[in-house]
Amino acid sequence: MRLSDVQLQQFHQNGFIVLRNFLPQEKCDAILDVAKAHLEHKIEPIETEIGYDERSKEYRTEVVDYSSGSNETHMIVRRLRQVYERDILFKEWMEDVDIRPVLQQILDDRVVITTAHHNSIMTKMPHYSRATAWHQDRRYWRYSDNNLVSVWLALDDEYSENGVLEFIPGSHLMQFKPEQFDVKEYFREDTQENAELIAKKVSTPLKKGDVIIFHSLLLHRANKNSTDQAKISFVYTVKGERTMAIEGSRSSQYPEIMLEEVE
């Protein structure tokens, strides 16, 4: 698959693109079955809901141990981390050759998986999950430039009530002032300047097998899950070969997987 010139222009303008019905439902179900087993048994490394909102900017930027460090049996898992090495089904999706030409177009470079960031099964558990505030993923990542995108796979239907992604189109191209963000670098919602931008948000309801590719600087958020069913998604991040992790940062502490170019 390749994007048309119009689609590629839309991505660069908006900062995201949706690929409908990209992965067959049977493959989504197989990935979901493995993910549910790892979630049920709380197989480390994981991130929990405990203390998530209290973590400092320094913690999110510097800490390289992705284990939760928790021994609570009733903890709520927010995400499974380091999924590339967990199961062959996860690895195969992250190395999928059908989506690679699209990623090559968007990055205008050879595709490299960075296992330091995302590389996760994301959850929004019913009754326990929190809303995700407006943010840019790139804020805690340390690279030579911004040529990174994330690939989000819906493993089941996603909509407003269970926490579908929302974006501010074009925000990846905007220059922001430091005071537009709080101390943890979330985009503030209490200023008129920001409110005018937030009013332009778009919601992206998804069906099982849909994929969203979005830029590392694109502002995005999600509601909490107010339904009775867990929302489980798969997200990983890729960069261009010319984009280098800054030595000594968390971004440089995990392996990178160079993918072969495909036509």
Rosetta blueprint (number, residue, H / E / L):
1 M L
2 R L
3 L L
4 S L
5 D H
6 V H
7 Q H
8 L H
9 Q H
10 Q H
11 F H
12 H H
13 Q H
14 N H
15 G L
16 F E
17 I E
18 V E
19 L E
20 R L
21 N L
22 F L
23 L L
24 P L
25 Q H
26 E H
27 K H
28 C H
29 D H
30 A H
31 I H
32 L H
33 D H
34 V H
35 A H
36 K H
37 A H
38 H H
39 L H
40 E H
41 H L
42 K L
43 I L
44 E L
45 P L
46 I E
47 E E
48 T E
49 E L
50 I L
51 G L
52 Y H
53 D H
54 E H
55 R L
56 S L
57 K H
58 E H
59 Y H
60 R H
61 T H
62 E H
63 V L
64 V L
65 D L
66 Y L
67 S L
68 S L
69 G L
70 S L
71 N L
72 E L
73 T L
74 H L
75 M L
76 I L
77 V E
78 R E
79 R E
80 L E
81 R L
82 Q L
83 V H
84 Y H
85 E H
86 R L
87 D L
88 I H
89 L H
90 F H
91 K H
92 E H
93 W H
94 M H
95 E L
96 D L
97 V L
98 D L
99 I L
100 R H
101 P H
102 V H
103 L H
104 Q H
105 Q H
106 I H
107 L H
108 D L
109 D L
110 R L
111 V E
112 V E
113 I E
114 T E
115 T L
116 A L
117 H L
118 H L
119 N L
120 S E
121 I E
122 M E
123 T E
124 K E
125 M L
126 P L
127 H L
128 Y L
129 S L
130 R L
131 A L
132 T E
133 A E
134 W E
135 H E
136 Q L
137 D H
138 R H
139 R H
140 Y H
141 W L
142 R L
143 Y E
144 S L
145 D L
146 N L
147 N L
148 L E
149 V E
150 S E
151 V E
152 W E
153 L E
154 A E
155 L L
156 D L
157 D L
158 E E
159 Y L
160 S H
161 E H
162 N H
163 G L
164 V L
165 L E
166 E E
167 F E
168 I L
169 P L
170 G L
171 S H
172 H H
173 L H
174 M L
175 Q L
176 F L
177 K L
178 P H
179 E H
180 Q H
181 F E
182 D L
183 V L
184 K L
185 E L
186 Y L
187 F E
188 R L
189 E L
190 D L
191 T L
192 Q H
193 E H
194 N H
195 A H
196 E H
197 L H
198 I H
199 A L
200 K L
201 K L
202 V E
203 S E
204 T L
205 P L
206 L E
207 K L
208 K L
209 G L
210 D L
211 V E
212 I E
213 I E
214 F E
215 H E
216 S L
217 L L
218 L L
219 L L
220 H E
221 R E
222 A E
223 N L
224 K L
225 N L
226 S L
227 T L
228 D L
229 Q L
230 A L
231 K E
232 I E
233 S E
234 F E
235 V E
236 Y E
237 T E
238 V E
239 K E
240 G E
241 E L
242 R L
243 T L
244 M L
245 A E
246 I L
247 E L
248 G L
249 S L
250 R H
251 S H
252 S H
253 Q L
254 Y L
255 P L
256 E E
257 I E
258 M E
259 L L
260 E L
261 E L
262 V L
263 E L
